[in-house]
Structures are given as C-alpha cells and as structure tokens.
C-alpha cells in the first residue's frame, strides 16, 4: 500500500509505503518502521538502501509488516524536523494501524546511514515503548564525527545542512541530534530503552566505526540491551574494502538484523 499519508506538518503531506504479509496470519501483525538513509538530504522510502536482494519482501515473508516512511530532508527543514516526522509515523501506527491489521505494541525501528540516528532518537521520544532499534552504520555523536572528518566549520557538509549551520556554531543542536549523547537524558526522563542492534563496518570512511562504539558504550552504561557487530573490512553501506576477498556478506548481515527484529517482535 503506497502513498499513505501519516502526517501533514505545515500542510506538507508525509507518506509511507506499507508492505503487508498475507492474510493467513492470525491477529495483528508486528511492524518494522524503516527509515531510509541518504545524508539527511537524499534518498527515498521506496528503496531499502544497501544492495540487499528483496529486503522488504523478505521481512514480509517472515511475518512482519513494513512501514517505510519518508521525512523532510534537510533542504526542506532542519533538525529536529526529521525526528518529529519519524515520531509522527509511530503515532500514526498507534492511531490508525489497527485499520491495516498492525500491532502498534510491537514495533522495531530500522535505520541506515545518517538516518539510523533518527531511528534511535525517535525511539527515545516515542509515546509508547519501541521494542528494538536496528542501527546500521549511523552517526551518533556529530561533534566527534565532525572532528574526525575535519568539517566542524563546514556549513555545506551533511551535518551542517541538517543543523542549519556548522557543527561548531550550533553545539546544542549537535548534541540534541547525537543519539549517543541522548541516552542518559532518555533514562533520566523515565523512558524505557529499546534493545539495540548496532552494525558497522570497520573500514567505513564516511562514518567511522567509533560512532557505533560510542552509542553502544552509552547504552551499556545506562543498563540498556545492546548488541554491537563490527564487520571487519566493510565500508559504508556494506561496500567491500578494495582488495578484500571474499566480499562483505550483505545477506548475512541482513538476516542477522531480521532475526534480531523477529526475536523482539514475537516475544510474548
């Protein structure tokens, strides 16, 4: 079911594509809310992202519904609009999901690249507990990322466009957009932490793997459940490091994440 409008911030319709399993399943169906990557300024909800064959179909075949959501890109609205939009999608599922056979009490968020951070931040803000978050190679501390990549003062980098200014000139917004720095605040506010699966390539030059370990460390310190998979030799979007043999097992990484989601969503 494509083109379902789930929110209209400022009159701008936001849409999701809903992929549903067959009618043979009994009772409401648990949901993966998928948020596409693209540096906060590109990408589409119609595509899964990294080259994984039949990704949405395989989730549905496993007995899950998939809501692939759009959000306002950074050339349209700056942070926190993007997180607001993902939270709005969760609220739509809670309010209207039963019309489509969705179980709003069983939701996992799955984000890749830049938007894996939005998935984590939205989970911390959700009105009802999210059971899990799959974070694929997401940035989790924007100031540390900017320092590592030498773009703290670059207004035209992806982070600068997201924040509406350089990382250095908007430090408070950079902290608010950094999932690793928001864990303690979520706990202090009494919000339950979802389980996390964080997967990141050790050869990722776009988002260093230190971003994954920063979020994992913060979650562990807060008593959260976290599984950290550092994929040796993998680059961003599971690209294979030049000269590496064999190539990165994208299907294996995908199946690992799907098992994680199923284990959380089908716990009774």
N, C-alpha and C positions, 0 to 999 in steps of 0.2 A: 504494500500500500504506500505509494509515493505521495509526496506533496501534502502531508497532513500538517496543518498549521497548529503549532503548540503555544505560540505567544506572539504578541504584536507590540514590542516596545516602541513607543513614539509613532505608532501606526505602521511600523515596518513588520510585515509578516515573517516569522521564522518557521521553517518547515523541518519535518523529519520524514525519513523513509522507514516504514515499519515492515520488517520481514517476519512472517509468522509461520510456525510449524503447522503440520496437517491437523485436521480436526479430530484425529484418533486419540489425542492426549486428553486425559481426564482432568478437569479442574483448571484453574487459572495457571498461566504459563509464566515462569520466571523470565527476567528481562536482562539483556546486556544493553546498556546505553553506550554506544560507540561515538567517540568524538575524534574527527579526523585531524591530522597534522597539517603542516604547511607554514611553519614560522609565524603563525597568527595572522598571516596576510594572504594566504592562498589555500588551495585545496577545496575539495567538495565532499559532501556527505555521501555521494553516490559511489565513492571509491574507498576501499579499505586502507590503502596506503602502500605499504611494502608489498612486493610481489609474492603474495600467498594465494595459491590457486583456490578459487571458490570459497573465500573466507566466510562471507555472510551465509552462504548456503550450508557450510559445514556446521556453523553454530546452530542453524535452524534444524539440521538433520540430527543434532544432538539433543533436541527437545527444548530449545530456547527461542524466545522471541528476541529480535534485534531492533532497537530503535537507533538509527543512525541520524544524528542531529546536526543541524547547521547552527552557526553562531555568527555574530557580527565580526567581520575581520577588522584588523587594526587600521585599515584605511577608511573605515566607516565609523568606528567608535574605539576609544581607548579603554584600557583596563580600568575598572573591573567589569565592563560590559560583557566580556566573553564568559566570565564565570557566572554572571547573572543569567545569561542565556542557557547555560547548562543546568543551572538550578531550576530555571523555568521549565525545562524539559522534564525534570524529575517531578515537578509539581503537576504538570500535565498528565504524567503517567498515574500519579496518585488520584487526580480528579477524574480523568476520563479513560484511564487504561482498562477498566473493567468492561467498557463497551467493546473492546477488542480482545477480551479474554486474557488480559495481562494481570500478573500478580505484583502489585505495587510494593508488597512487603518483601519481595525477593528481587533485588536489583544489584547488579555489578556494573561499575563504570570501567570502560576500557578506552584509554587514550594513547596516542602515539606521537612521538616527537614533541614539539612545542606544547601541544595541547594535552599531553599526559599530565602536565602541571595543572591545567584547568580541571581535569577529572579529579585530581586529588583535592584541590581547593573547593570544588563543588561538593565533594563528599563531606568535607569538614563543615559545610554550611547547610547541608540537606535537612529538610524538616523532619524526615524520618530516616532511621539508620540505613546506610548503604552497606551491603554485606561484604563487598570487596572492591578493590581497585587494581586493575592491570595497568601498570605504568611501563610503557616501552620507551626507553631512551629519552626521557623527558628532562628538561631543565628544572631544577628545584631550588636554586639559590642564584638569582640573577646577578647580584653584585659579584659573587665569586666567578660566575661564568664570564661576565664582562672583563674581569681582571685576567682570567686565563686566556681569553681571546683578544685582549687589548682593544676593547671597544667600550669602555666605561664612558667615554666622552663622545661617542658616535651617535648622533640623533637619527641616523638613517639605517642603523642596524635593526634587526628584527625586534630586539628588546626595546630599543629607543622608540620605534613606531608603536609598539604595544603600550608603552608608558606615556607617550605623548611628550617625550623629552629624553634627554640622556639618562642613563642609569645613575650617573654621578649627580645630576641636577634634580633627580626625583627619588631620593633614597627611601622615603617612606613608602611610596608606591612600589618600589622594587622589592621591599620586604614583604608587603602585602601580596605580591604576585609570586612569592617564593614559598613553595609548599613545605620545604624543609624547615623554614622559619615560622611556619604557622601551626606546627603540630602541638607545641606546648600551649598555645593560646586556645586551640580547639579543646584540649583536655581540661584546661582551666575553666572553660565555659561549660563544662559538663557534657560535651558532645562525644559520643562513643566513636572510637577509631575503627574504621573498617579494616579488614585484613588486606594486606598489600602483597602483590607480586611485582617486583621491580626487575626488569630485564634490560640489560645494557651491554653494548659491545665494548670491549677493551680498546679497540682501535678507532673509536668514534672521534673524529676530528671536529665535528660540528657541535656536539655536546659531550664534553669529556665524561668518562665513567665516574669521576669524582662526584658528579652531580647525583648519581644513583646512590653512592655510598653515603652522601650527606643526608638524603632523605631516609635511608634505611637506619642510619645511626640515630636520627631524631626520633623515629618511630620506636626503636628498641628502648631508647632512654625513657620514653613515655609509657613503656609497657605494652606497646602495640604488637600485633602479629605481623611479621614481615618475612618474606622470602626474597632473597636477592640472588639473581642469576647474572653473573658477569660472563658474557660469551666471548671466549678467547678469540682474538683476531677479527672480530666482527666490527664493521664500521656502522655509520648511521643508516637507518632503515634496513639493517641486516645485510648491508653490502659486504662483499668479500674483500678482505685486505689483499692488495696486489701481490701476486706470487703465492697466495695461500692455496694449499691443496689438502683436503677437499674443500669445496665451497661451504659457506655457512649453511647449516641445516635449518632453513626457514620453516619448513613444515614441522620439524621437531619443536622449534620454539613456539610456533602457533599452537600445536597440540598440547604443549605444557601449559600455556595460558588458558586454553579451553578447559583442560582438566581442573585447573585452579578455580575457574568460574563455576564449573559444574559442582565441585565439592562444596562450595559456599551456597550455591543456589538450591541445591537439593538436600541440604541438611534439614532434617525435621526436628 
